[in-house]
Amino acid sequence: MSGADTSKQKINPGDHLANERTFLAWIRTSIALMGFGFVVVKFSLFVKQLSLVITDKVLLPGKGFSATIGIILVAIGALMALLSYFRYRRIEKQLLRNAYFPSFALSLLMTVAIVLVSGLLLWYLLPNT
């Protein structure tokens, strides 16, 4: 056997462990997004109930979008968890074939989604002047 046959390289466990750490980081981020969405929804409910107790009327009557924004955040977090699993499996297969090709599609998709939801939150939070 000559040194010319390099198609069968040894599997590097560090690459697989790095792939798993990246997957777990995506999962932690998705859990954080879902938690934040839950807090946004529940905080809106808390403010409405508090305003009823204090003033006998609901404050901020025209601003009922926080529940929608919170639900969108939870949905984005769930979608992120699902897509990160598919990304993890795809990269694992590439590593086993020794043919890894980086992809930034999931990062771009999540960045765009978070920027859009952030825009919605800013629009909601800024006072109507």
N, C-alpha and C positions, 0 to 999 in steps of 0.2 A: 504494500500500500504506500502510495506516495503522498506527499503533503498537499497534492493538488485537489483532493476530495475534501472540500470544506462545506459541503451541503449538509452534513450531519454534525452540527455543533451541539455541544452539551447544553441541556436546559439549565438556565440560570434561575435558581430559586428566588433570588433577589428581585428579578423582573416580575415574577408571579406575586410575590409579597407586595411589591410596589403597586401592582394593579389592584390587589385587594385593599390596600390602604386608601387608594384613590376612590374605589367604590364606596368604602365606609365613609369617606369624607363627603361624597355626594349624598349618602343616606343621612348623615348628620345634618347637612344643609337642608335636605328636604323635610326632615323632622322639625327643624327650626322654622322653616317657612310655614308649615302646617300649624305649629304652635303659635306663631305670630298671627296667622289668619284667625285662629280660634280666639285669641286675645282681642283682636279688632272687633270681631262679632260680639263677644261678651261685654266688651267695654262700652259699645254702643247701647246695648241693652241696659247696662248699669247706669249710664248717663240718663237714659230715658226714665228709668225707675226712680233715680235720685231726683230728677226734676219734677216728677209727679209728687213725690213726698214733700219736697220743699215748697213748690209753688202751686200745686194742684193742677198743673198743666204741663204738657210736654214741650220742653224747649227744643229749639232747632227743628221745627216741623218740616221744613223743606229739604232737610239734609238726611235722607234715609239710605245713603249709598254705602255706609260703612259695613253693613251686613253683606252686601254684594261684594265689596272689595275683600272682606275677610274670607268669603267663600271662594273667591278667585285665588287668593293666596293658598288656601288649603288644597285646591285643585292643582295649582302649579306644583306644590310640594309633592303631592301624590304622583303627578306625571313625572316629576324629576326622579322619584324613587324608581318608577318603572323603567324609564329610559336609561337610568344609570345601571340598572341590572343588565339590560340588553347590551349596553356599552361594555360592561365588565366581561360578559360572556364572549362578545366579539373579539375583544383584545386578548382574552385567554386563549381562544382558538388561534389567533394570529401568533401569539407567543409560542404555542405548541408546534406550529408549522414553521417557526422561525421567520415569519414574514410580517413583522409589525409595521403598520402604517398609521401614523397619528391622524386623528380626526378632531376637528374643533366644532363640529355641528352641535353637539349637546351644549357645549359652553356658550356658543352663539345663541342658541335657542333660549336657554335659561337667562342669559343676559338681557336679551330683548324682552322677554316676558317680565322680568323684574323691573326693567326700566319703564315699561308700560304701566305696570301696577303702581310703581312709585309716582308716575305722572298722575294717575287717578287719585292716589292719596294726597298729593300736593294740591290738585284741583279741589278736592273735597275739603281739605284743611284750610286753604286760603280763604279769607273772608270775602264775601261778595260786596264789592265797593262800586 
